[in-house]
Amino acid sequence: RFCLPLMLASLPTMAAAEEIPAALQESWGDFWLFRFFINAAGYASIVVPGFLLIQYFKRRNYLETGRGICFPVIKSCVFGSEVKSLHQEDGSLPPRTEPTESSTARQIFKLVFCATGLQASYLTWGVLQERVMTRTYGATETDPGEKFKDSQFLVFMNRILAFTVAGLYCALTKQPRHGAPMYKYSFASLSNILSSWCQYEALKYVSFPTQVLAKASKVIPVMMMGKLVSRKSYEYWEYLTAALISVGVSMFLLSSAPNRHMSTVTTFSGIVLLAGYIIFDSFTSNWQDALFTYKMSPVQMMFGVNVFSCLFTVGSLLEQGALLESVRFMARHSEFMAHAVLLSVCSACGQLFIFYTINQFGAAVFTIIMTLRQAFAILLSCLIYGHTVTVMGGLGVAVVFMALFLRVYARSRMKKRSKKLPPGDSPIQKV
């Protein structure tokens, strides 16, 4: 708390000039940038000692000199148990199992099951996300009610359930021998927490359709992160579709409706938070892709990332005293409790449906299902919460989804062509 004056002095002047509704700006403690710094300080209180310990064990050459009951734990966390696998074909997900002599009806049933599970999980998750972050709880004729403000608690709820589900799945099913140093999951975990926090927080400043379109445009920063982190190269059609997505998102953001509600107005804070979400999420996916060069299953990845996510979020919440405050809010409003639990269930189930769909049908089918989910999410949000979309905005949405489907089509064609080429003539770009 002694850093409070320094934090306030460091806030940018443009944030003070921005017009923020009074309900969102009752005090400096409610300002998103202040909370971001406080959360980051909480994570640093765990990351910095962990980093120093890792450096200490490496300098001591603990792998050869260590003894005692803690040796297996330290070895797994700092050094790992295996070298990287050089035999994984694409460094990401394990090869999907091709159906053998399976009937067409059974394959159709599986596809419908996967599509229904993904749509139900993530459409429900999107509707609940907007409800929790933009509406009040406990409102009566005399009392306007109160809004839930701590996005980090929602991230913690999602991660603790995902950690439990992944842990049970790993315990009940046979998994590859784990070889990655555990601390490497912390990088993806930290960026994943921050991207989720920005995603929840952005809904206070932008409409849900705007957020969905911003997610669709993350193809561009993912490509940039791929060049920086993994030194990847890309085909011309990938740059073309990325440019089309940028044009479509720009058309939607620049469109204006004369009678829009204040809650749907895109503000500077909303744009910054969406940019933060896209940047952090792009790093997460590329770092996880690099981690898959170790022998591991997607569920092991889910478990490892969520272990650190739970550690970071619960540590930061306890340091701020926000955990008890959020629990009290949950006790005051049973409706919020139901929404928070259902939000976490949808998030965890959605991740399992993702792994199963990719394993059964491949990434192209999964991408088509999730692209349709984004379109349905915009439509559902407009119907339930009354968001308006102009003609220009509708054209922008159409351009974005046309580019996404074009991307899926081009990728599938490239895969088919690469299979027909001789082994020595395979294209450089892996898609």
Secondary structure, DSSP 4 states (H G I P E B T S, - for coil): -TTHHHHHHHS-HHHHHS---GGG-SSGGG-HHHHHHHHHHHHHHHHHHHHHHHHHHHHTTHHHH--STTHHHHIIIII-SSPPPS--SSSSSPPPPPPSS--HHHHHHHHHHHHHHHHHHHHHHHHHHHHHHHS-BS--SS---B----HHHHHHHHHHHHHHHHHHHHHHS--PPP-S-GGGHHHHHHHHHHHHHHHHHHTTTS-HHHHHHHHHTTHHHHHHHHHHHS-----HHHHHHHHHHHHHHHHHHH---TT--GGG---HHHHHHHHHHHHHHHHHHHHHHHHTTSS--HHHHHHHHHHHHHHHHHHHHHHHTHHHHHHHHHHH-HHHHHHHHHHHHHHHHHHHHHHHHHHHH-HHHHHHHHHHHHHHHHHHHHHHH-----HHHHHHHHHHHHHHHHHHHHHHHHHHHHHHS-GGG--SS--
